[in-house]
Amino acid sequence: MQTQLEKNKAIVTRFNREVIEQGSLQSFRELVAGNVVNHAAPPGAPNGAGSMIHFILELLRTGFPDVKVEILAQIAEGDLVTSRKVLRATHTGEFMGIAPSHKRIAFHVIDIIRLENGKYAEHWGMSNLADILKEIQAPAH
């Protein structure tokens, strides 16, 4: 029988597969609380569910439609799940105003999810997004 910690890790893994990789808005709604707080939103930007939908489903999946997530490590304690992961993709669509470069990229991400009643209640994250933006803007060699 799965422990609560294993169930929590499975929820986060499902989010990565169904929402990030497949772009499922239905899964997003099943896995994310309506009052979620996205602490990774830029300062001054909205930090609710809409901010997560905007970044993942509108920006990331448009710019990198072939995105695949590799979870390198996952640690669960209490109501928190921390994941260290790599998102690999090809820049074939516009991303944050940058035209497709067709470069292969790797987003390195560490995120912490607080779950409540089986849903994302809070999200914190760090990534190499600034490096990715420089890379896809640089001329090809």
ABEGO torsion letter per residue (X at the ends): XBBAAAAAAAAAAAAAAAAAAAGBAAAAAAABBAABBBAABBBGBBABAAAAAAAAAAAAAAABAABBBBBABBBBBEABBBBBBBBBBBBABBBGGBBBAGBBBBBBBBBBBBBBGGBBABBBBBBAAAAAAAAAABBBX
